[in-house]
Amino acid sequence: MGYYDMRISSAFAKAPVIDCRSYPGTVLFSDCHRGTGTWNDSFLNNKILYQAALDYYWKAGFMYIEAGDGDELWENRRIKEIYEVHSDVFEMLDRFQKCGRLLMLTGNHDNQKIRKQGKNKKKDDTGSDCFDFPYFESVIISIKGKMMHVIHGHQADFFNDRLWQAARWMVRYVWKLLELSGFKDPTSAAKNYKKGTVVEERLIGWARKNRQNIIAGHTHRPALISEEGIIYLNTGSCIHPNGITCIEITDKNVQLIKWTKCVDENRRIYVCRQVIGEMNF
């Protein structure tokens, strides 16, 4: 077994298994990269779309799964500042949590949360504890007899996984500044097309070898693929220039959804939900 196959398998070794038959549906988001409200807070542009989507899934009774990189803790040091800026979003997530309809995974940009979970820590290092969500590296969800393995996806990206501290340093002190001049971070699977493709191939390769279905984020590239008896889904991200994407799973089908701004016949702007891909179980 190759390195990446072992790394991905190890991530699922202690994954909780969730039976989603208790819910009308399950929605999966990833890569929100919630920041501190400054110029580099990529989440701000789509915050209203995200809140509208959360309200829709709350009222529909869906379970919410966030598949990593919900908060941007590479560019920002303290999650307390993120909580303060986006407290309205965390209050919405807290409603899901209190009803047993929330499951949060960590990605490479917010893996500190799971590392510090359950440990004694200083207030200055961790920020506010007002939203105390449990975090996992992965989860396995059972829907209509199918087991869907959910992971962020950085486990198939050596630099952003094993060398995450070096990658964080570069993002925080090098690429954060260079982005102002139009440079893109070549170490990012989301900003480097070739690297994103390699990561996807590793994830799909693991799914084929292990005959398992897999859902991931990390590359920011939404996908709905079924081949050779396995399913590969990618949630996309919440920081696309013109909308956010997510995966909806019900007992009927799987849908790739885009939430964006639309204009009605009276030239009024509203938030609309668009189905951009669909797959039957």
C-alpha distance (Angstrom), angle and dihedral (degrees) to the residues before:
residue distance angle dihedral
M1 . . .
G2 3.80 . .
Y3 3.79 126.0 .
Y4 3.80 96.1 -100.9
D5 3.80 93.1 45.9
M6 3.81 89.4 53.5
R7 3.81 92.7 44.9
I8 3.81 93.6 51.2
S9 3.81 92.2 43.9
S10 3.80 90.8 50.4
A11 3.80 89.9 53.0
F12 3.80 89.5 59.1
A13 3.81 95.4 43.6
K14 3.82 93.6 95.2
A15 3.80 98.8 24.3
P16 3.80 115.7 141.5
V17 3.80 114.7 -122.0
I18 3.80 115.5 -132.2
D19 3.80 123.5 -164.9
C20 3.80 105.7 -147.2
R21 3.81 96.6 -168.3
S22 3.80 88.8 101.7
Y23 3.79 91.6 67.5
P24 3.82 132.5 63.9
G25 3.79 87.1 -128.5
T26 3.79 146.8 -24.0
V27 3.79 125.0 -122.0
L28 3.80 123.4 -161.6
F29 3.80 124.5 -159.7
S30 3.79 129.1 171.2
D31 3.79 141.7 173.2
C32 3.78 98.9 37.3
H33 3.82 89.4 149.2
R34 3.79 92.3 -162.4
G35 3.79 108.0 -160.6
T36 3.78 140.5 -178.3
G37 3.80 99.5 -81.5
T38 3.80 96.2 -97.8
W39 3.81 128.6 124.8
N40 3.80 91.6 -78.9
D41 3.82 96.1 51.9
S42 3.81 97.7 114.0
F43 3.80 91.5 -177.1
L44 3.81 94.0 65.3
N45 3.82 95.0 75.4
N46 3.81 92.3 59.3
K47 3.79 100.7 30.1
I48 3.82 94.5 110.6
L49 3.82 90.9 50.0
Y50 3.79 90.1 50.5
Q51 3.79 93.0 48.9
A52 3.80 91.1 49.0
A53 3.81 90.1 50.7
L54 3.82 92.4 48.6
D55 3.80 90.8 50.7
Y56 3.82 89.8 51.0
Y57 3.82 93.1 51.2
W58 3.79 92.4 43.5
K59 3.80 92.0 55.1
A60 3.83 91.2 43.7
G61 3.81 91.0 55.6
F62 3.82 95.1 -118.9
M63 3.76 125.5 159.6
Y64 3.81 112.2 -120.0
I65 3.80 121.2 -139.8
E66 3.80 120.1 -177.6
A67 3.80 108.4 -159.9
G68 3.80 100.1 -155.9
D69 3.80 141.9 -67.3
G70 3.78 91.4 61.8
D71 3.80 90.2 144.5
E72 3.79 128.2 37.6
L73 3.80 104.3 -125.7
W74 3.78 97.8 155.3
E75 3.78 96.6 66.0
N76 3.82 91.9 32.2
R77 3.80 127.1 50.4
R78 3.80 104.6 -157.7
I79 3.76 127.2 49.5
K80 3.81 88.4 -159.5
E81 3.80 89.3 74.4
I82 3.81 90.8 50.5
Y83 3.81 90.1 50.2
E84 3.79 91.2 51.3
V85 3.80 95.2 50.4
H86 3.81 95.8 42.8
S87 3.80 99.8 30.6
D88 3.81 90.8 131.6
V89 3.82 90.2 58.9
F90 3.80 93.0 47.5
E91 3.80 90.1 49.7
M92 3.81 88.5 56.7
L93 3.80 90.8 49.3
D94 3.78 89.6 47.5
R95 3.81 89.2 59.7
F96 3.80 89.6 57.5
Q97 3.82 89.9 47.4
K98 3.80 94.3 51.9
C99 3.80 90.5 52.4
G100 3.80 93.9 48.2
R101 3.80 92.5 -110.2
L102 3.81 101.0 115.1
L103 3.79 132.5 87.3
M104 3.80 121.3 173.1
L105 3.81 125.5 -162.0
T106 3.77 126.3 -170.8
G107 3.78 127.2 -127.4
N108 3.78 132.0 -168.3
H109 3.83 92.8 -80.9
D110 3.80 94.4 54.1
N111 3.80 105.2 25.0
Q112 3.81 90.1 120.3
K113 3.80 87.5 78.8
I114 3.79 94.0 64.8
R115 3.80 92.3 39.9
K116 3.81 91.7 56.2
Q117 3.79 95.3 38.8
G118 3.79 111.7 123.3
K119 3.81 93.8 4.9
N120 3.77 128.5 114.5
K121 3.75 107.2 -102.8
K122 3.77 139.8 172.4
K123 3.79 118.6 -104.9
D124 3.79 91.7 -126.8
D125 3.82 91.2 56.4
T126 3.77 98.9 47.7
G127 3.76 105.7 26.6
S128 3.77 122.8 -150.6
D129 3.79 122.4 3.0
C130 3.81 92.4 -161.7
F131 3.82 91.5 112.0
D132 3.78 105.6 46.0
F133 3.79 104.4 -177.5
P134 3.80 120.1 168.3
Y135 3.81 113.2 -123.7
F136 3.80 132.0 -151.8
E137 3.79 135.0 -174.1
S138 3.79 92.4 -134.1
V139 3.78 144.4 -8.2
I140 3.79 136.1 -157.3
I141 3.79 115.1 -141.9
S142 3.78 124.3 -163.4
I143 3.79 115.5 -147.5
K144 3.79 123.0 169.4
G145 3.78 91.3 -21.3
K146 3.80 94.1 -51.0
M147 3.79 120.9 116.8
M148 3.81 112.8 -140.9
H149 3.82 115.7 -165.6
V150 3.81 110.0 -148.8
I151 3.79 121.6 -161.7
H152 3.79 135.2 150.3
G153 3.81 93.3 -118.5
H154 3.81 103.6 -130.4
Q155 3.80 86.4 109.4
A156 3.82 85.4 80.4
D157 3.81 90.7 53.0
F158 3.84 111.6 74.7
F159 3.81 98.1 -165.8
N160 3.81 94.4 48.8
D161 3.80 92.7 42.2
R162 3.80 113.5 36.5
L163 3.81 94.7 21.1
W164 3.81 95.1 38.8
Q165 3.81 94.1 130.9
A166 3.81 91.3 57.4
A167 3.81 90.0 44.5
R168 3.81 90.6 50.0
W169 3.82 90.9 50.9
M170 3.80 91.2 52.1
V171 3.81 92.9 48.1
R172 3.79 93.4 46.0
Y173 3.79 99.0 44.7
V174 3.82 107.1 20.5
W175 3.80 117.0 22.7
K176 3.80 95.0 35.5
L177 3.80 87.8 65.2
L178 3.80 97.5 36.8
E179 3.80 91.0 54.4
L180 3.80 87.3 69.2
S181 3.82 86.6 65.9
G182 3.80 93.5 48.3
F183 3.81 99.8 -98.0
K184 3.80 119.2 142.3
D185 3.78 123.0 -142.5
P186 3.85 105.9 -108.8
T187 3.82 91.3 -161.0
S188 3.80 92.2 62.1
A189 3.81 118.2 96.7
A190 3.81 87.4 -153.8
K191 3.82 95.4 54.6
N192 3.80 100.3 33.4
Y193 3.82 109.8 67.2
K194 3.80 95.5 -162.6
K195 3.78 93.2 49.4
G196 3.81 91.4 46.9
T197 3.80 89.9 53.5
V198 3.81 91.7 51.2
V199 3.81 91.1 51.2
E200 3.81 91.2 49.8
E201 3.82 91.2 49.6
R202 3.81 90.5 52.8
L203 3.80 92.4 50.1
I204 3.81 92.6 47.2
G205 3.81 89.9 44.7
W206 3.81 90.2 55.5
A207 3.81 90.4 49.0
R208 3.81 91.7 51.9
K209 3.79 95.5 46.9
N210 3.79 93.2 47.2
R211 3.81 96.5 36.5
Q212 3.79 90.3 -127.6
N213 3.80 134.3 133.1
I214 3.79 115.8 -120.7
I215 3.81 136.6 -162.8
A216 3.80 120.7 -167.2
G217 3.79 145.7 158.7
H218 3.84 126.1 -168.2
T219 3.82 98.0 100.8
H220 3.84 93.0 63.8
R221 3.82 87.4 -137.2
P222 3.82 112.7 123.8
A223 3.79 113.0 -137.3
L224 3.79 140.4 175.6
I225 3.82 109.5 -172.9
S226 3.80 131.1 163.9
E227 3.78 118.0 178.5
E228 3.78 139.2 141.6
G229 3.79 90.6 9.3
I230 3.81 96.5 -57.8
I231 3.80 133.5 99.2
Y232 3.82 125.9 -137.4
L233 3.80 117.4 -171.2
N234 3.78 129.6 178.7
T235 3.78 121.3 -166.5
G236 3.80 94.9 -151.4
S237 3.80 110.9 -149.0
C238 3.79 146.3 -79.6
I239 3.81 94.5 -118.8
H240 3.80 102.7 68.5
P241 3.83 111.7 134.2
N242 3.79 94.3 -114.6
G243 3.78 106.9 26.4
I244 3.79 149.5 -26.4
T245 3.79 129.0 -91.3
C246 3.78 134.5 -151.2
I247 3.79 142.8 163.8
E248 3.81 121.4 -109.8
I249 3.80 118.5 -162.1
T250 3.80 124.0 -171.9
D251 3.81 133.2 159.4
K252 3.81 87.2 -92.8
N253 3.79 104.7 49.6
V254 3.79 150.9 -36.3
Q255 3.79 118.9 -98.8
L256 3.77 132.2 -169.6
I257 3.80 105.6 -142.4
K258 3.78 132.8 -163.1
W259 3.79 121.9 -162.3
T260 3.78 112.9 -159.7
K261 3.81 144.4 142.0
C262 3.79 118.2 -79.6
V263 3.81 134.3 -179.1
D264 3.82 123.2 -132.4
E265 3.82 128.2 -147.4
N266 3.81 89.8 -85.4
R267 3.80 91.4 54.7
R268 3.78 92.5 -109.3
I269 3.79 117.6 146.5
Y270 3.79 117.9 -129.0
V271 3.82 138.9 163.8
C272 3.79 112.6 -99.7
R273 3.79 134.5 -170.0
Q274 3.81 114.7 -137.8
V275 3.81 127.2 -170.6
I276 3.80 106.4 -139.9
G277 3.81 98.1 169.5
E278 3.79 138.7 13.2
M279 3.79 137.6 -170.6
N280 3.80 131.2 -178.6
F281 3.79 120.6 -138.7
